[in-house]
Amino acid sequence: MIRNFIIELSVYAVLVIGYFLVVLRFLADPLNALFHTNLTLYGVLALGLILVQGVVLEAITSFLLERLGLELLG
């Protein structure tokens, strides 16, 4: 049980750090420009990115844990 938790936490950590670096690298300037020009669109886009990140993160984690033969804790 605790082993599964540590594995799941490690997978989440790697994926979140990777996502953060990709967004920081490729979307930082466009998002900053959008923030200064159209705050409403920026807010909608930011919420969309959060939603997509959560769905994709859960799908990838579920897939990887299934491949490893472990059960999801949540």
Backbone hydrogen bonds, N-H to C=O, Kabsch-Sander energy under -0.5 kcal/mol:
donor,donor_aa,acceptor,acceptor_aa,energy
5,F,1,M,-1.9
6,I,2,I,-2.3
7,I,3,R,-2.3
8,E,4,N,-2.8
9,L,5,F,-2.7
10,S,6,I,-2.2
11,V,7,I,-2.3
12,Y,8,E,-2.5
13,A,9,L,-2.4
14,V,10,S,-2.3
15,L,11,V,-2.3
16,V,12,Y,-2.8
17,I,13,A,-2.4
18,G,14,V,-2.4
19,Y,15,L,-2.5
20,F,16,V,-2.7
21,L,17,I,-2.4
22,V,18,G,-2.2
23,V,19,Y,-2.7
24,L,20,F,-2.9
25,R,21,L,-2.3
26,F,22,V,-2.8
27,L,23,V,-2.3
28,A,23,V,-0.8
31,L,27,L,-2.5
32,N,28,A,-2.2
33,A,29,D,-2.6
34,L,30,P,-2.4
35,F,31,L,-2.3
36,H,32,N,-1.6
37,T,33,A,-1.3
38,N,34,L,-3.0
42,Y,38,N,-2.2
43,G,39,L,-2.3
44,V,40,T,-2.2
45,L,41,L,-2.8
46,A,42,Y,-2.7
47,L,43,G,-2.3
48,G,44,V,-2.3
49,L,45,L,-2.5
50,I,46,A,-2.2
51,L,47,L,-2.4
52,V,48,G,-2.8
53,Q,49,L,-2.4
54,G,50,I,-2.2
55,V,51,L,-2.2
56,V,52,V,-2.8
57,L,53,Q,-2.7
58,E,54,G,-2.2
59,A,55,V,-2.3
60,I,56,V,-2.7
61,T,57,L,-2.4
62,S,58,E,-2.6
63,F,59,A,-2.3
64,L,60,I,-2.7
65,L,61,T,-2.8
66,E,62,S,-2.2
67,R,63,F,-2.2
68,L,64,L,-1.9
69,G,65,L,-0.5
69,G,66,E,-0.9
70,L,65,L,-2.9
